[in-house]
Amino acid sequence: MKLWKMNNASFKVDLSIIILTWNSQEVIRDCLDSIYSPGGDLNFEIIVVDNNSRDRTKEILKNSYPKVKLIANVKNLGYAKGNNQGIEKSKGEFILLLNPDVKLIDDFLTKITKFFKEHPEAGALGPQLLNPDKSIQPSCREFPRFSTILWELLGLSHVFSRSKIFGRWRMGYFDHNSLAEVDQTMGSALLIRRKTLEKVGIFDTNFKMFFNDVDLCYRIKKAGWKIYFYPEAKAFHIKGSSTQKAKTKMIFLSHWGFYKFLKKYKTGWVNEILLIFLGGLLLLSSGLRILFFYLKNF
């Protein structure tokens, strides 16, 4: 795993906000404007890594947001490599990974940094995410197991979504209104302590699109840090604004990421046999989901 340390401590700021864009012209203004809303005396920087957008994203950034540090890639490097670029250029004590389809509410930045300063045991933190209609968007999950895919395919995770057995992965039993220590929070808005990343490493680029945040949270927890869900900090999230533009590819990559996560951490001959079985189930599941997607949009 690639480790990383800040190159120049003399240029440290309180918070580095890293935004990865790909054809994000429809949402990037709202995202950046919400960051620049009054936020106390917080000293922060914004780094946008653009994965070769073909729309007006880069033009908007250059013309309207000159303070933003733009890294313009000549090809789409994926989520993990793109965010790693931003992390390696960052100077903040804390690092906020933010999707361009997220809009911060009120004094979001002040709240999350204050919480981190008061909780030195916290390695990462996720806020309460809201849908555009202000309803709560579930954003916490437990780490996946072999049983997870079985409950998903059998539909038991949906029928008994609030069960701590069948619904444990999606945490259907959790109200998302209470401060809690969790396994993982959605990477759409994820605050991470710099010291934590220096200890556990940055994103594993073997996870190009999905499960890279799950893998990072797993390493953070394994290293002894705590991950919190902090509902006092709130943000709107237009879920899937980028992934919907390449839906079928995203379906396959999400299933592939699930498989690679379990393969990375489940060792031994028994698990090897289970992984073969799991791989077949995930191929079947992704195929069916892609078929249903085409039928639905035919």
N, C-alpha and C positions, 0 to 999 in steps of 0.2 A: 504494500500500500504506500502510495506516494505521500511523504510527509512534507510539511511546508512551514516556513517561518517568515514573518514580516522582514522585508529587506532593510527598511530605514525607520527605526522607532522615533526619530526626531520629527517625523511628519505625521505622527499619530493624530487621529480625530476620534471623537466619541463613537461615531457610528458610520459604517460604510453600508450603503444601500445598493444592492446589485440587482439589476433588472435584465433579464434575458428576453430579447424580442425576436419575433419572426412574423412579418406581415401584421404588425400590431397597430397600424395607423388609426384604427377605430377606437382604441382604448388607451393609448399611451398618454394622451393629453390629460385625461381625467386622473390617471395614476400619478403623473408627475405633479399636477396642480394640487392634489391632495397631500403630497409630501411637502410642498412648499407653503402650505397653510401654516399660520402661526404655531410654532412648536417650542416656545420658551427659548432658552439660551443654548440649546443643543447644537453642537458643532458636528455637522455631518457632510458626507460626500455622496454623490450619486454616480454610479458607474453603470452605463448601459452597454451590454454586449449584444450586438445585432448579428443574428445568424443568417446573413445574406437575404434580407427582406427584399421582395420584388415590388412592394408598394411604396408609399410615401413616408414610411417610418423614419428612415435616416434623414430625409429632408426636413421633416417636422422637428427632429431633435437638433439639427444643426442651425435651423433658422429661429426657433422659438425657445430653445433651452441651452444657451451657450455655456452655462456653468456645468452642464452634464458632461462627464468624461465618456466619450463614445469609443468603443472598440468595434470596428466594422469588419466582420469576417467575410471573406470572399466566397465561402461556402458554408452550408449548414453543418456545424460541428456537433449538433445535438445538445441536450440539456446539461449533461454532466461536464463535458469539455468546455462548453460556453460559460457555465457558472464558475468553473475552476479558473478560467481566464480572469474573470472579475475578482475572484477571491485573491488571486496572486498579485493583482494590482492594487488591492485595497490597503488602507492605512488605519482603519478603525479598531478600537478596542472590542467593539461588537460588530457583527456582520448580519445584516438583514437581507435574506434572499426573498425577492418579491416578484411575483408574476405581473406582467403589464396590465392584466385584466383585474387587478386589485385596486380598490380605492380606499384609502385610509380615512378613518372617521375621528374627528376631534383631535385631542392631543395624544394620538396613538404612539408616536415616537417617544414622547416624554414618559409615558406610562411603561412601555416595555423596557426602556433603558433603566428606569428607576427600579423596576422589579429585579432586573439582573444585578444591579449594584447591591440590592438588599438581600439577594439570595446567591451567594458565591458558589453554592453547590449546583446551581443550574447550569447545564451545558447547552441547552437549547430550550426554546419556548415557541409556542404557537398561539395566536390570538383566536378570538371567536370570529368566524367567518359568517357573513350574512348573504343571502340571495338578494337580487335586486328588489324583491317584494318585502324585504326586511325579515323574512323567515330565517331561522338558523340553518346553516349549511353544515352538516356533520363533517368534522375535519380531523377526528382522532381515530386511531385504530390500534389494535394489539398486533404484535408481530405474527405473520402468517405461519401456519403449520401445515403438515400433510393433510390433516383433517379439514382444513379450510376449504380446499377445492372440492372435497367430497360434499360438504354441506352446501356449497354453492351450486354444484351441478344437480344435486337432488332437490334444490329449492328450499331446503330446510332453513337456510340462513335468512330467507325472505318470509317464509311462513311464521317462523319463530324468531323474528328479528330482535326481540328484546331478551331472548334467552342468553345466559352467560356461557352456554355450551355452543349452541348452533349460531348465535349471533355475536360471538366474542370478537371475531376479526373486525367487523364493522362497528363494534361497540354500540349496538342498538339499544342497550340498556342505559347508556350514558345520556344525560340531559343536555350536555354542552352549555350549561349555565354555571357550573361550579368549578372553582380552582381545583386542579387535580394533577397528580403525577401520572404520566401516560407513557406508553411505549413509543409512539410516534405521532406527530402531527403533520398535516398536509404541507408539502413543500411550497405551496403557493405563497405563503407568508411565514417564513421560518427564521427566527432570530437565533444566532449561534455565537457563543463566546469565542474570541480569537484563540485564547489559551487552549480551548477544547480542540479546535481544529489542528493546532500545532501538535497536540498529543495523539489524536486519532487519525489524522490525515484528511484530505479533502475528498471530493467525490471520486468513486471508483468508476472510471470511464468504460469499464466492461458493461455497465448499465447505461446504455446510451440515452434512453428516454424515460423509462419507468423503473421504479423500485430503487433508483439511486438515492432518493431521500430516505427510503426505508432502510437501506443498507447503512447510510450514514448515521441514522438514529440508533440503529442496532449497535454500531461501533461505539457511539457516545455512551449508551447505557452500559455496554460491556466494560468500558473503561472506568465506570464508577460515577459518572455524572448523572444528574437527574434531568428529565425532560418534562416541562410543565405545559399544561393547557391553561391559558390565562384569559378568562372571558371579559375582564375589565377593559382590555384592548380589543377594539372591534374594527372590522373592515368589510367592505362589500367585495364580493368575488363573482365575476361572470364566468362560471365554471366552463372550461373547455373551449374558450374563445379561439385558441390556436389549434388545439388538437382536432376540433371538429372539421378543420379544413383538409385533413388527411385521415378521415375516420377509420377506414379499413386498415390502413397501415398501423394506426395507433392501437387498434384492437389486437392485432398480432403482437406488437411490441409489448403491450401490457401483459399478455400471457407469457411471452418469452421472458420478461423481467421477473415474473413470479417464479418461473422454473429456475432461472439462474440464481435467484436469491436463496432458494432452498438448497440448490446444488452447492453453493458456496459454503453453507454452514452445516449441512447435514452430511456427515461422513460415515464411513463404515459400510460393510457389504449389504446389510439389511436396508440401509437408506439408499444404496445404489439400485437395489431391486425396486424399491418404492418409487424412485425417481424415474425409472423406465416406464412404470405404470402411470405415474403422474404426467410425464411428457405426452403420452398418448391421449390422456384425458384432456389436457390443455390444448392439444392440436384439434381435437374434436370440438371442444368448446369454442375456440376461436373461429373455426370454420363455420359452426352454426350461427355464431353471432354476426359474422360477416354476411352470411346468407340472409339472415333476418333483416339486416340493415339494408341490403339491396332490394329485398322484397317490399320492405316498408317504404322505400323511396322510388320504387318502380313507377 
